[in-house]
């Protein structure tokens, strides 16, 4: 009950996070999960370490939800590294890890590369959108050129062309000229 939860949270504070995380892991209702995700994110960075601890030995959907919370927080816990989740067999988990890595200046270049090489088109879209916004790293130019030339989805080809247009490197110019 979202109304009851909203009345209770100001009184209980961050102490409510652990039971809320338990409820999130057990909930089968997407509406209840969304309510819990929103309230957990409202705790801000204080909830980050609690969430990061839950990522180990969790099922894919719990991992996805925990990564989704972390991606909406202003800061990730300093000890947390989302890179291992880029190799997860479930694309939804990989996408949430990519969101975390794409927002960070230090990890963005490698994350764009991972996103463009991912077999999941939604991951590719995340990487291309970030490349258009922040610039396509030179290391990802061949991947973007390949998508521009041969991606099945037209929106991916167009986004790849836009991403190539942000690069100043000669490899990107050559790829654009071939197009």
Steps between C-alpha positions, in 0.01 A plus 500: 500500500683807372305744720581304816862471394522875440360567849742258661825589319554847653478346846714190436750643252784291357423218748208416270735429208589140592138382531415692183784326315366166630153590371643609167678167455183304583241712318329365192313825432668744263302786660623405847857468371480846338365649826781341699767601246383862510498512881840332527655744254357785710737396781785616277857380533437363851323199350783424254712274722191301608403449138852408385523226764186338359651452156704197598335161457171655395274394216515697176184701572625604845834597346320702233293681763800570722698636204197710401497657846873567485468658155247750635706603802718811479810295590584132499661354811879542461569128542243397238615400150226431242744368235457129585131534416587587138564129451166392650299260280183706542485814283285686754775472761766606249296807403470616861876457548558697180285786628727529803817489294377735227428781745853498642770696314768247599313195368293647216739424215531131583127476572416642156725237348326224700154634409572509128638145511209363705257275307207679669363784286383695804855496636624621161246783510623605846859508377417689182291759685786558741749521213284761326479700823862469616689408185592168346832370630748406230511142628127460425508647148529160325202369697291808420601480133395136490162591649458792260561269206319187605275526805164334449308783667487830312510706821828329593652586162391864533627526859831343397538759223428778750755353739761480223433868433618587852844348443787714372710200402586412143359149541154645571527738203596210274203297626265791437643545151436130425138551603 
